[in-house]
């Protein structure tokens, strides 16, 4: 087996792992929300994981990955990684916003709140909700959650998750967090594996896997959102790596790499 074939096989296994849970959930017609106690330590841990892909913290995540790569890999590989990550993130952000506006799919937490028998003045209508501006949507979710405390007192939300629900008031499909994370994982891992740094790629893979789980468990996305986003991220990552390889061929760059 050639080095390239071995590399792409490992990336393929990584992608299959990232797609496994949402794929299985979709095949079995199940979902992960509401499954866990959203006031638990587990929920708070998942919240902090999901925040690593939330603006502006997502920028810090990318910079952290770049800093690690700069420290550990040859400069030629780092420059290609930097270009590929930059290109892939610009594409993923643009595609995510465009598709959300087109499909207009409500989030699982909103569908859940709309189905609850809340007091009349605290009921949430999905059609009316998406006619409101950003401030109106946040206020509507806050009001519905106040009503939920009365009708479902056993279902409690951590204050940070409560605020996250109020902030994440856009559409569900696709998952921007998943596209961001999986694109970053696959793009960075390609160059990390080339540099002989599989352990760093493995840590990134674990983070990307948990990102998808966090979005479903916290009620922000359906399994199909995460699964499609994983497919889309693989395409964006492959395209970015391909385009960068045409602009900056790795063989020539590595030959010209000065000794450190």
Helices and strands as residue ranges (DSSP letters): H 3-27, H 41-51, H 57-72, H 75-103, H 108-115, G 120-122, H 126-129, H 134-151, H 159-167, H 176-194, H 198-217, H 223-247, H 250-255
